Amino acid sequence: QLQESGGGLVQAGGSLRLSCAASGRTFRNYIMGWFRQAPGKEREFVAGITQYGTMQYYEDSVKGRFTISRDNAKNTVYLQMNSLKPEDTAHYYCAADGSLGVVRTTGQSYDYWGQGTLVTVSS
C-alpha cells in the first residue's frame, strides 16, 4: 500500500516536498516512480529511482527543478519540487515497480499505486 502526502497550494517559484509511505518489508525491492495527471491530460512520468537510489530519472520538463530520493529504512520515497510553475499543477501519484532493471516511464509497468495528492501552483 502506498500513501502520498505533502501536496497543497503554492505560488509559482515556490517549493513542495511530496512523500510516499509504503507498507510492507519489501520496499527496497521496488523501483519507485512519481507520475502526475493534470486536468484533461494523460498521466505522465515525472521521476523514478532504482531500488537503492543509485540511479534517478526525470522527465525533461522537471530536470533541474525536481529531485527524487528514497529512504529504505523509512519505506518512503520523496519528490522535492523547487521552482514550481503553474504547469506543474496536477495530481501526483507514487508507484512501485517490482521488476528488475532500469526505471521505466510507462505507467503500465508499475504494480502498485497510491491514491494521489494534489499540487496546485498559482501564477
Solvent accessible surface area in square Angstrom, and as a share of the most:
residue,aa,sasa,rsa
1,Q,162,0.72
2,L,12,0.06
3,Q,96,0.43
4,E,7,0.03
5,S,60,0.39
6,G,37,0.35
7,G,30,0.29
8,G,29,0.28
9,L,132,0.66
10,V,25,0.14
11,Q,138,0.61
12,A,50,0.38
13,G,56,0.54
14,G,22,0.21
15,S,57,0.36
16,L,35,0.17
17,R,131,0.48
18,L,0,0.00
19,S,24,0.16
20,C,0,0.00
21,A,53,0.41
22,A,16,0.13
23,S,73,0.47
24,G,46,0.44
25,R,218,0.80
26,T,70,0.41
27,F,9,0.04
28,R,122,0.44
29,N,79,0.41
30,Y,46,0.18
31,I,0,0.00
32,M,1,0.00
33,G,0,0.00
34,W,0,0.00
35,F,3,0.01
36,R,15,0.06
37,Q,73,0.33
38,A,20,0.16
39,P,115,0.73
40,G,92,0.88
41,K,136,0.58
42,E,153,0.68
43,R,105,0.38
44,E,69,0.31
45,F,18,0.08
46,V,0,0.00
47,A,0,0.00
48,G,0,0.00
49,I,3,0.01
50,T,16,0.09
51,Q,25,0.11
52,Y,152,0.58
53,G,20,0.20
54,T,104,0.60
55,M,100,0.45
56,Q,74,0.33
57,Y,72,0.27
58,Y,52,0.20
59,E,49,0.22
60,D,109,0.57
61,S,58,0.37
62,V,0,0.00
63,K,116,0.49
64,G,88,0.85
65,R,29,0.11
66,F,5,0.02
67,T,72,0.42
68,I,4,0.02
69,S,48,0.31
70,R,31,0.11
71,D,44,0.23
72,N,38,0.19
73,A,101,0.78
74,K,137,0.58
75,N,36,0.18
76,T,14,0.08
77,V,0,0.00
78,Y,33,0.13
79,L,0,0.00
80,Q,57,0.25
81,M,0,0.00
82,N,60,0.31
83,S,58,0.37
84,L,2,0.01
85,K,83,0.35
86,P,56,0.35
87,E,120,0.54
88,D,0,0.00
89,T,34,0.20
90,A,1,0.01
91,H,77,0.34
92,Y,0,0.00
93,Y,48,0.18
94,C,0,0.00
95,A,0,0.00
96,A,4,0.03
97,D,1,0.00
98,G,39,0.37
99,S,35,0.22
100,L,159,0.79
101,G,51,0.49
102,V,100,0.57
103,V,12,0.07
104,R,97,0.35
105,T,76,0.44
106,T,76,0.44
107,G,8,0.08
108,Q,161,0.71
109,S,21,0.14
110,Y,13,0.05
111,D,84,0.43
112,Y,114,0.43
113,W,78,0.27
114,G,8,0.08
115,Q,156,0.70
116,G,19,0.18
117,T,19,0.11
118,L,87,0.43
119,V,0,0.00
120,T,47,0.28
121,V,7,0.04
122,S,41,0.26
123,S,130,0.84
